Amino acid sequence: MSPLARPVVAVLHDGTDVLPPSTELDQLADVRPAVAAELADVLPGADVLLAWDFSSGAVERAWHAVDSLRWVHTASAGVDRLLFPALLQDSDIVLTNSRGVFDQPIAEYVLGLVLAFAKDLPTTVDLQREHRWQHRETERIAGRRALVIGTGPIGRATGRLLRAAGLLVEGVGRRAREDDPDLGRVHASEDLLTALPDADFIVCAAPLTPATRGMIDAAALAAMRPDARFINVGRGALVVEDDLIAALGTGGLAGAALDVVASEPLSSDSPLWTMPGVVISPHMSGDVKGWRSELLALFLANLRRYRDGEALDNVVDKARGYVTTG
């Protein structure tokens, strides 16, 4: 990219979760904040679009107003909301994500869920509310097997942390290999069904792409052991939710922890709320104190590169739907 003295940055926010104050951003660029309904008004003449409200569909709806955009950045690791045809077909517009900010927090969250399942912490909390002293035995996690679906930075950080806790970890990725430094043996995605029966804990951390949408379906769930637990920190649409509910309801699966669901927020009448062995959290596994400042710092570092005409970090391969370098 050629240098730009002072780019115009359109910032999509939701009206409540706005950018942290930043003198540096104001010095680097002319900033045009907008909520969804205003985005089409601020896009003309903009060089950069920061999708701070990364869950909104407003970018696609306002795309007709784009006339000079060169770079789109999303304040998330997943980019599925931005993979609409017009952006995919415009090869001159670079798409970047916030890869790296959420890896360790999500890995810690997954480890917490593994421990919660093994040590039966939900039951402990329920019994405490009932003032009941009921002794139980729990499970070890050392020596148990975890299968991490998704070999990107989040899956890798998860694999490293689970291994450090004593679990035996394998992965599922685009291609098979035997000696991955973080995940050990990695199964090719087409071999998912043969890898699932060996796992005590299945962690889904894959990006949402046409190839991965609905990958956890009735066949995949049937391949899991009845005593296995499924954890999803990727995207809700990776799972066929009705199939998961059926598997949980018939005892085909011992439990599930869902930080993401197909339609967020989860409907109040969803049976997942009250099913035994299910833990629901509101898409928060990567959101630790200070995460907004980290997201902004990452964007500012890239904005400096952009102004200086340097190659950007975290460039998404729009055909594959994720970053393929680094």
C-alpha positions in Angstrom: 0.0 0.0 0.0 1.2 3.5 -0.7 1.5 5.9 2.3 -1.5 8.0 3.2 -0.8 11.2 5.2 -4.1 11.2 7.1 -6.6 8.5 6.3 -10.3 8.7 7.0 -11.4 5.9 9.3 -15.1 5.0 9.6 -15.9 3.2 12.9 -19.0 1.1 13.2 -20.1 0.8 16.8 -23.4 -0.2 18.5 -24.1 3.1 20.4 -23.1 1.6 23.8 -19.8 -0.2 23.2 -17.8 2.5 21.7 -14.0 2.9 21.1 -11.9 3.7 24.2 -10.7 7.3 24.1 -7.5 7.5 22.0 -5.4 10.6 21.4 -3.2 8.5 19.1 -6.1 7.5 16.9 -7.2 11.1 16.6 -3.6 12.1 15.6 -3.3 9.3 13.0 -6.7 9.7 11.2 -9.9 11.5 10.7 -12.4 9.4 12.6 -16.1 9.1 11.6 -18.0 7.1 14.2 -21.4 5.7 13.2 -24.0 3.3 14.5 -25.5 0.8 12.0 -28.2 3.2 10.7 -25.5 5.9 10.0 -22.8 3.8 8.4 -23.8 4.4 4.8 -23.6 8.2 5.5 -20.0 8.0 6.7 -18.5 5.5 4.2 -18.2 7.8 1.2 -14.6 9.1 1.1 -13.5 6.7 3.9 -10.2 4.9 3.4 -10.6 2.5 6.3 -13.5 0.8 8.0 -13.1 -0.4 11.6 -15.9 -2.8 12.4 -15.8 -2.4 16.2 -19.4 -3.8 16.3 -18.2 -7.0 14.7 -21.5 -8.9 15.2 -23.5 -6.4 13.1 -24.7 -7.1 9.6 -24.6 -3.3 8.8 -21.4 -3.5 6.7 -23.1 -5.5 4.0 -26.2 -3.4 4.1 -24.2 -0.2 3.7 -21.7 -1.5 1.2 -23.4 0.4 -1.7 -22.0 3.6 -0.2 -18.3 2.5 -0.5 -16.4 4.5 -3.0 -12.8 4.7 -1.8 -12.4 2.0 0.8 -9.1 0.2 0.8 -9.0 -1.7 4.1 -11.6 -3.3 6.5 -10.6 -4.4 10.0 -12.8 -6.3 12.4 -12.4 -6.2 16.2 -12.9 -10.0 16.3 -11.0 -13.1 15.3 -13.9 -14.5 13.2 -14.7 -12.7 10.0 -17.8 -14.6 8.9 -20.0 -11.5 9.1 -17.8 -9.8 6.5 -17.6 -12.6 4.0 -20.4 -11.3 1.8 -20.1 -11.4 -2.0 -19.4 -7.8 -2.7 -16.4 -7.7 -0.3 -15.2 -11.1 -1.4 -15.2 -10.0 -5.0 -13.4 -6.7 -4.4 -9.8 -7.8 -4.5 -8.5 -4.3 -3.9 -9.9 -4.1 -0.4 -7.8 -5.8 2.3 -9.6 -7.5 5.2 -7.8 -7.9 8.6 -8.9 -9.4 11.9 -7.9 -9.2 15.6 -6.1 -12.5 15.7 -3.9 -12.8 18.8 -6.0 -10.8 21.3 -8.4 -13.7 22.3 -6.1 -16.7 22.1 -5.0 -17.1 25.7 -8.2 -15.9 27.4 -10.3 -18.4 25.4 -7.8 -21.2 26.2 -8.1 -20.4 29.9 -11.9 -20.4 29.6 -11.8 -23.8 27.9 -9.5 -25.2 30.7 -12.0 -23.8 33.2 -14.8 -25.6 31.5 -12.9 -28.9 31.4 -12.2 -28.6 35.1 -15.8 -27.6 35.8 -17.1 -30.7 34.1 -14.5 -33.1 35.6 -14.9 -31.7 39.1 -18.7 -31.4 38.8 -18.7 -27.7 39.9 -22.2 -26.9 38.6 -23.7 -29.6 40.9 -21.7 -28.2 43.8 -23.1 -24.8 43.2 -26.6 -26.2 42.9 -26.3 -28.2 46.1 -24.9 -25.1 48.0 -28.0 -23.1 47.0 -30.1 -25.9 48.4 -28.0 -26.1 51.6 -27.3 -29.7 51.0 -24.1 -31.5 52.1 -23.8 -34.3 49.5 -20.4 -36.0 49.1 -19.5 -37.1 45.6 -16.5 -38.4 43.7 -15.1 -36.4 40.8 -12.8 -37.1 37.8 -9.2 -36.5 37.1 -8.2 -34.6 34.0 -4.6 -35.8 33.8 -4.4 -38.5 31.2 -7.8 -37.7 29.7 -8.0 -37.1 25.9 -9.0 -33.8 24.3 -9.6 -33.2 20.6 -9.3 -29.6 19.5 -11.1 -28.8 16.2 -9.4 -25.9 14.6 -5.6 -25.4 14.4 -5.5 -21.6 14.3 -4.1 -19.5 17.2 -7.1 -20.1 19.5 -6.9 -23.9 19.0 -3.2 -23.9 19.5 -3.3 -21.9 22.7 -6.0 -24.2 23.9 -4.0 -27.3 23.0 -0.9 -25.9 24.8 -2.8 -25.2 28.0 -4.7 -28.5 28.1 -1.4 -30.3 27.6 0.2 -28.4 30.4 -2.7 -29.5 32.6 -2.0 -33.1 31.8 -4.5 -33.9 29.1 -3.5 -35.9 26.0 -4.3 -33.5 23.1 -4.9 -34.1 19.4 -6.2 -31.7 16.8 -8.3 -31.6 13.6 -7.3 -29.3 10.8 -7.2 -28.8 7.1 -4.4 -31.3 6.6 -3.1 -34.3 8.7 0.3 -34.3 10.4 1.9 -36.3 13.2 4.2 -33.9 15.0 2.4 -30.5 15.4 4.3 -28.6 18.2 1.0 -27.6 20.0 -1.5 -30.3 19.1 0.6 -33.4 18.6 -1.2 -35.5 16.0 -3.5 -33.5 13.8 -6.3 -35.3 11.9 -7.4 -34.0 8.5 -10.9 -32.5 8.6 -12.3 -35.3 6.5 -11.3 -37.8 9.2 -13.2 -36.0 11.9 -15.6 -38.9 12.5 -12.8 -41.4 13.1 -11.1 -39.0 15.5 -14.1 -38.2 17.7 -14.6 -41.6 19.5 -11.3 -41.4 21.3 -11.9 -38.0 22.9 -13.2 -37.3 26.4 -13.4 -33.6 25.7 -14.1 -32.1 22.2 -13.3 -28.5 21.8 -14.6 -26.6 18.7 -12.4 -23.6 17.9 -12.7 -23.6 14.1 -13.5 -20.5 12.0 -16.9 -20.4 10.4 -16.5 -21.0 6.6 -18.7 -22.8 4.0 -16.6 -25.9 4.7 -17.1 -25.9 8.5 -20.7 -24.7 8.8 -22.8 -27.5 10.4 -19.7 -29.7 10.8 -21.0 -30.9 14.3 -24.1 -32.6 13.0 -26.0 -35.8 13.9 -23.2 -38.0 12.5 -20.5 -36.2 14.4 -22.4 -36.3 17.6 -23.2 -40.0 17.1 -19.4 -40.6 16.8 -18.8 -39.0 20.2 -18.8 -41.3 23.3 -21.8 -41.0 25.6 -19.5 -39.9 28.4 -17.8 -37.2 26.3 -18.3 -33.4 26.8 -18.5 -31.0 23.9 -17.2 -27.4 24.2 -17.9 -24.7 21.5 -15.9 -21.5 21.6 -15.8 -21.1 17.8 -19.1 -20.0 16.2 -22.6 -21.3 16.9 -23.3 -22.2 13.3 -20.5 -24.8 13.4 -23.1 -26.9 15.2 -26.5 -28.2 14.0 -28.3 -27.1 17.2 -31.3 -29.4 16.9 -28.9 -32.4 16.5 -27.0 -31.4 19.6 -30.3 -31.0 21.6 -31.3 -34.5 20.5 -28.0 -36.0 21.4 -28.1 -34.4 24.9 -31.7 -35.4 25.4 -31.2 -39.1 24.5 -28.0 -39.5 26.6 -25.8 -39.6 23.5 -23.5 -37.0 25.1 -22.7 -36.3 28.7 -22.6 -32.6 28.5 -21.9 -29.5 26.5 -20.6 -26.0 27.2 -21.7 -23.4 24.6 -20.1 -20.0 24.6 -21.6 -19.4 21.2 -25.0 -20.4 19.7 -26.6 -20.3 16.3 -28.7 -17.3 17.0 -27.5 -14.9 19.7 -28.7 -14.2 22.2 -30.0 -17.7 22.9 -33.8 -17.7 22.9 -35.3 -17.8 26.4 -37.4 -20.8 25.4 -34.5 -22.9 24.1 -34.3 -26.3 25.9 -30.5 -25.8 26.2 -31.0 -23.5 29.1 -32.3 -26.2 31.4 -30.8 -29.4 30.0 -28.7 -31.4 32.5 -25.0 -31.1 31.8 -25.2 -28.0 29.7 -23.3 -24.8 30.5 -24.3 -21.6 28.6 -22.3 -18.4 28.5 -23.0 -15.3 26.4 -20.2 -15.2 23.9 -17.7 -14.0 26.6 -14.9 -16.6 26.6 -12.3 -14.2 25.1 -13.6 -11.0 26.8 -11.2 -10.3 29.8 -10.6 -7.1 31.5 -8.7 -4.7 29.2 -9.7 -6.5 26.0 -11.0 -3.4 24.3 -7.8 -1.6 24.9 -5.9 -4.6 23.4 -8.1 -4.5 20.4 -7.6 -0.9 19.8 -3.8 -1.2 20.3 -3.7 -3.9 17.6 -5.7 -1.7 15.2 -3.5 1.3 15.9 -0.3 -0.7 15.2 -1.8 -1.8 11.8 -3.0 1.8 11.1 0.6 3.0 11.5 1.7 0.4 9.0 -1.1 1.5 6.7 -0.1 5.1 6.9 3.6 4.2 6.2 2.7 2.1 3.2 3.8 -1.2 4.9 2.2 -4.6 4.7 -0.6 -5.1 7.2 -0.7 -7.8 9.9 -3.5 -10.4 10.2 -4.5 -10.2 6.5 -7.4 -12.6 6.0 -7.4 -14.9 3.0 -10.9 -14.0 1.9 -11.4 -17.3 -0.1 -10.6 -19.4 3.0 -12.1 -17.1 5.6 -9.1 -16.9 8.0 -5.5 -15.7 8.3 -3.2 -18.1 6.7 0.2 -16.6 7.6 2.1 -16.1 10.9 
